[in-house]
């Protein structure tokens, strides 16, 4: 059974940092494109960042220069380093894998 388990969410003040982790099991992680999406209350789920099997990255314009996605195939884990957080980054953050589906989500709340 494929599982994606996110961790690292929480409450942080504006300007602060958080690092999200997503650990995968039940699939060959290295064969998956993986990424992070987020969904704020009343809004649609949106792409935050993705990283391909080859290591190419893509970021939403709203997070470019502040967020960094990194994958560690040896640990079957993808990370999202989030710096200079803003209140508008508040959302549930979901991990995604192209052959693994979605994680359960982790809440990130940024206070002003």
C-alpha positions in Angstrom: 0.0 0.0 0.0 1.4 3.4 -1.0 1.6 6.0 1.7 2.7 9.6 1.9 3.1 11.0 5.3 3.6 14.8 5.8 5.1 16.4 8.8 6.6 19.7 9.9 3.6 22.0 9.8 2.7 24.4 12.5 2.2 27.9 13.6 4.8 30.5 12.8 5.1 34.3 12.8 5.4 36.2 9.5 9.0 36.2 8.4 9.7 32.9 10.0 10.6 29.5 8.5 9.3 26.0 8.4 10.5 22.8 6.8 7.9 20.3 5.6 8.8 16.6 5.1 7.0 13.9 3.2 8.0 10.3 3.7 6.9 7.8 1.1 6.5 4.1 1.4 5.0 1.3 -0.8 6.3 2.6 -4.1 9.6 3.2 -5.8 10.0 6.8 -4.8 12.8 7.5 -7.2 10.5 6.8 -10.2 8.0 9.5 -9.1 7.8 13.1 -9.9 6.9 14.6 -6.5 5.7 17.9 -5.2 3.8 20.1 -2.8 0.4 21.6 -3.2 -1.7 23.7 -0.8 -5.3 24.6 -0.2 -6.4 27.6 1.8 -10.0 27.8 3.2 -12.5 28.6 0.5 -9.9 28.2 -2.3 -8.9 25.5 -4.8 -5.8 23.4 -4.3 -2.8 25.0 -6.0 0.7 24.0 -7.0 3.5 25.1 -4.7 6.5 23.3 -6.1 7.4 20.1 -7.9 10.6 18.2 -8.6 10.9 15.7 -11.4 12.7 12.3 -11.4 15.6 14.1 -13.0 15.7 16.8 -10.4 14.1 19.7 -12.3 12.1 22.0 -10.2 9.1 24.2 -10.7 7.7 26.8 -8.4 4.5 28.9 -8.1 5.3 32.5 -8.8 4.1 33.4 -5.3 6.8 31.3 -3.6 9.8 31.7 -5.9 12.8 32.9 -4.0 11.3 31.9 -0.6 10.6 28.2 -0.9 12.9 25.3 -1.9 12.0 21.8 -2.8 14.5 19.0 -2.3 14.2 15.3 -2.7 16.3 12.5 -1.0 15.7 9.3 -2.9 17.7 7.3 -0.4 15.3 8.3 2.3 12.2 8.3 0.0 11.5 11.8 1.3 10.7 15.2 -0.3 11.2 18.4 1.7 9.9 21.9 1.3 11.9 24.6 3.0 9.8 27.6 3.5 11.4 30.9 4.4 10.1 34.5 4.7 6.7 33.1 5.4 3.7 35.4 4.9 0.1 35.2 6.2 -1.1 34.3 2.7 1.0 31.1 2.9 -1.5 29.8 5.5 -3.0 26.6 4.1 -3.1 22.8 4.3 0.0 21.6 2.5 -0.3 18.3 0.6 2.5 16.1 -0.7 2.0 14.5 -4.1 3.6 11.8 -6.1 2.9 11.0 -9.7 2.4 7.3 -9.0 1.6 7.6 -5.3 -1.3 10.1 -5.1 -1.8 12.4 -2.2 -0.8 12.6 1.5 -3.2 13.5 4.2 -2.0 17.1 4.5 -0.3 19.2 7.2 -1.5 22.6 8.4 0.7 25.7 8.1 -0.5 28.8 9.8 1.4 32.1 9.5 0.4 34.8 11.9 0.8 38.5 11.1 
